[in-house]
């Protein structure tokens, strides 16, 4: 009877160690997911800044094209460039 109890205690101890390893693995996986989501959020937050910078660059390009056209055509404006408008995000 004592051997059976000892065996059951040993099995319980081994099971506890296995459960602990599984739980630790779950915590590590959760931390990795949280880190990944945090990194994604940083990249997502950069999106509007990048888009606005791109829009500003296009505005500058359009302004330069208009200026070149005006210089070359005596300040004559065309419908193609007058109606363009970029709205920041």
N, C-alpha and C positions, 0 to 999 in steps of 0.2 A: 504494500500500500504506500509506503514512504517513497519507494522508487517511482511509482506512478505520479505522485504529487510532485516529486523533484523533476520528473520529465515534463509534466504540464507547466511547471514554473519556468523551466528552460525554454520551452516552446513559446510561452507567453512573452518572455524576455526577447527572444528572437523576433517575434511578431512585432513587438513594440519598436525594435530597432528598424525593421523594414517600414513600418508606418511612419516613423520619424524621417527616414530617407525620402519617402514619397512626399511628405508634407514639405520638407526642405526644397525638394525639386519643384514643387508647385510654387513656392514662394520665389524661387529664382526665376522661374518662367514669368511670374507676374511682374517682377522687377524689370525683366527684359522687355515685356510688353509696355510697361509704363515709360521706360526710357525711349522706346521706339515711338510711342505716341507723343512724347514731349518733343522729340526731334522733329517729328512730322508737323507739330503745331508751330514750331519755330519757322520751318520752311513755308508753311501756309501763311503765317503772318508776314513773311517777306514778299509774298505774291503781289499784294496791292502796291507796295513800294516799287517793285520791278515794273509792274504795268504802268504806273504813273510816270516813271522815268522813261519808259519807252514812248509813251504818249508825248511827253515833253520833247523828246528827241525828234519825233515826227513833226511836232509843232515848229521846232527850230528849222527843220528841213523845209517845211512848207513855207515858212517865212523867208528863208533864203531863196527858194525857187521864185516866190513872188517878187522879191527884191531884184533878182537877176532879170526876171521877165520885165519888170518896170524899167529897169535901166536899159534894157535892150529894146523896149518898145515904147519908150517915152511915157512911162507911167500908165499905160493902158492896162486895165484889169479885165480878166475874163471870168465867165460864169464858172469855169472849172475850179478856180482857186478861191473865188469869193465865198462860195457856199460851204466850204469845208470847216468843220468845227470838231474839236476833240474835247470830250468831257472827262475830267479826272475821276477815278474810281474812289 
